[in-house]
């Protein structure tokens, strides 16, 4: 063994064989030893850290620098969600996940505060990834013994983030389309604030006058309108939106169209709702002329406002590759129409993006698949399509990669999405997709059970990534 000892003015090398060291400065020997001991510890910690960020096959995990917020959900989608996370996400990513349980029982336990906390966490960290959740009706209140009929968690989150929901089909070559000429995707931009989803509706009893008024805070004269004179029982509704939110919606849609290189269409019913829908039309036009006209012309794309009924008819005739900006309720309906038209509600991505483009929440665009969950509870096999839930993870994580400039993470997300599509196109799929190809299907021949299909994706992902 060779020892190296540092002196003030010289360095001497000795064999470690009882040789004496005379006149050395022991404090300098100590400092030198401490320095190298520290470096040795740091090296050990680095190697140990690399070891614990490898998956079970020894492949290094992709380091994700900043956290994502996970919002767990309900019923069958909650079961699938755990498999996706445990098998397709965490084995490959070194990821800090901020977890929030939005299952209906815990939302009730916290008086729905957990939903508000989750939305604020998404604002803090920039990315939320959400499982499908229950919006309770009277039957659900009775089923779970809820304190009250809690509002839609999606509505709560969207109103806190005040973003635009973009939904786009996942196109599979072997899944027939109900609208045959839809050969390319259609992106629905849904304004996710106000209107019917923040309305006040109520029952009226007997004869009476319905009025609505607005009282300005600055003391200027109030606006009052007589709406209707009831001759008997009826219903009434008031709803609203804000210029600020509509402007954010417009910017988000114009930017989405530019990003995709597709034309943008806004649909309203401004011929009937001259003030309400007219405000959407006017704000979009003003922002287009001031901020986006030159950009659109340079990109070779166009913007146009159309009446909703004309737009629906046109969309059915066109091939796709356009962005359709819809008011809140219209977007809710048309996104499901587009999803089904492309083959399945289970083949639809859904992302909520804030106007400044710095925050995204990705979610599955379908419900909790209650019927399958009942079969699961009874011990029966299910064939539930997990692809939209997988794409919720990939779209959210891809956005994390964009924010963090993490190309390795972006490439992983694209690879997982491609594996899902290739698995279906190879003939391995769930029952909902199989029955779009032929009316009578058999398990094992035409479709797989939920666990079998997820296992096929897991196996193909391992092959793709060289595990």
VEXPA-246285 format. One record per residue (C-alpha): x, y, z. Coordinates in steps of 0.25 Angstrom, whole numbers, plus 5000, padded with zeros to 4 digits. Layout:
XYZ;...
//
This chain:
500050005000;500550144997;500250265006;500350405000;500550515011;500450665008;501450755015;501450905015;502650915005;502750774999;502050644996;502750515001;502350364997;502550255007;502350105007;501450075018;502449985025;502750045039;503450165033;503450275042;502950415038;503650525044;503350665045;502050655037;500850755039;499850655045;498750755043;499050765028;498950615027;497650615034;497050715025;497550645013;496950515018;495650575021;495550645007;495750505000;494850435010;493750535007;493950514992;493950364994;492550375001;492050464990;492450364980;491750254988;490550334989;490550364974;490650214970;489650174981;488650274975;488850224961;488550084966;487250124973;486850194960;486950064952;485749984949;485749834952;486449794939;487649894942;487150004932;487350144937;486150214940;485850344933;486050464943;484850554944;485350684951;484050744955;482750684961;481450644955;480150644963;479350514962;477850514964;477250374967;475850334964;474750234965;474250094961;474850024949;475750134945;476350144959;476749994957;477350014943;477950144948;478850074958;479249964948;479750074939;480450154949;481150024955;481449954942;481650054931;482050184938;482850174951;483750054946;484350154936;484250284942;484950344955;483750434958;483250514969;481750494970;480850584978;479650494981;478250534984;477150444986;475850494978;475050364981;473650394984;473850344999;475050435002;474350554995;473150535004;474050525016;474850655013;473550725009;474150734995;475350815000;476350714994;475850754980;476150894983;477550854989;477850774977;477450884967;478350984974;479450874974;479350874959;479451024958;480751014967;481450894960;480950924946;480450774942;479250694947;478950554943;477550514946;476750384947;475250384944;474350414956;472950404960;472050524959;470950484969;469450494966;468250454975;468550304974;470050324977;469750404989;468950284994;469950184990;471150244997;470350315008;470850455004;470750575012;470250645000;470250644984;471650694982;471950764969;472750714958;474150704962;474550734947;473650864948;474350904961;475750884955;475450954942;474851074949;476051084958;477051074946;476151144936;476651074924;476251014911;475950864909;476550804897;476050674892;476550594881;476350454876;477350344876;477350284862;477550134860;477650084846;476849954849;475650024857;474550064847;474050204848;472550234849;472750354840;473650284829;474150414823;474750454836;476150414832;476950514841;476750554855;475850674859;476250754872;475150804880;475450924888;474450934900;474351064908;474451004922;473851124930;472451174933;471151164925;470251044929;471350984938;471351104947;469851144946;468851164956;467551084953;466351074961;464851034961;463851144961;462451124968;461151184964;460951314957;462051424958;463051504950;464451464947;465451584947;466951584946;467851704950;469251744951;469751844962;471051914958;472051924970;472452064966;471052114969;470652144954;469152104951;468851964952;468351884940;466951814942;466251724932;464851664933;465051524927;463651454928;462251454935;461951314940;460551274939;460851144947;462051064952;463251064944;464751064944;465851174942;467351184940;468351294940;469751274935;470951364932;472351374927;473451474927;474251554917;475551514923;475251364922;474751374908;476051444904;476851334910;475951234903;476251304890;477751314892;477851164895;477051124883;477851214874;479151164879;478651014878;478351034863;479751094861;480350984868;479650884860;479650964847;478150944845;477051044843;476151094854;474651104855;473851164866;472451124867;471351204874;469851234873;469951384872;468751394864;467951364876;468851394888;469251534881;469951584894;470451464900;470951384888;471151514881;472251544892;472951414889;472951454874;473451594876;474551564885;475151454876;475051544864;475751654872;476851564877;477051504863;477151634856;478151694867;479051574870;478851454861;478451494847;479951504842;480351384849;479151304843;479451354829;480951324830;480551184834;479551164823;478351144832;477051214834;476151264845;474651264843;473351284852;472151194848;470751174854;470751044862;469750974853;470551004841;471850964847;471250824851;470750804837;472150844831;472950754841;472150634837;472550664822;474050694825;475250604826;475850654839;477050734843;476450854848;476250914862;474750944866;474651044878;473351014885;472651084897;472551004909;471250914907;471550904892;472950854895;472350754905;471450694894;472250704882;473550644888;472750514891;472150524877;473550524871;474050414880;472950324876;473050364861;474450324861;474150184867;474050194882;473950284895;475150204900;476050264889;476050414893;477150494899;476750614908;477550724913;477250854920;478250964917;478251104923;478251224914;479751254917;480151114913;480851084926;479950994933;479250864928;478350754934;478250634926;477050534928;476350414922;475150464914;474150364919;473450324932;473750224943;473250104935;472250064946;471649944939;472949874938;473249914952;472049834956;472549714949;473849734955;473249734969;472449604966;473749534962;473449534947;474449564936;474449704929;474949764916;475149904920;475949994910;477050064918;477650144906;477050284909;477550264924;478950234918;478950354909;478550434921;479850394928;480650414915;480050554911;480250604925;481750554926;482050604912;481650744916;482550724928;483650694918;483350814910;483350904922;484650844927;485350824914;485450674916;485450614903;485750474908;484350484916;483650534903;484250414895;483750314906;482350374905;482250364890;482850224891;481750174901;480650244892;481150174879;481250044887;479750054890;479350084876;480249974870;479749874880;478249894876;478649894861;479349764863;477949704867;478049714882;476949794888;475849814898;474449774895;473949914892;474849924880;474649784875;473149804873;473449914864;474149824855;473049714855;471749694863;472049554869;473349544877;473949434885;474949454897;476349404893;476049404878;475549554876;475849624889;476549614902;476149634917;476649764924;477849704931;478249624918;478149754909;478949834920;479949714920;480149714905;480449864906;481449844917;482149734909;482149814896;482749944904;483849854910;484149814896;484149954890;485050004901;485949884901;485749834915;
//
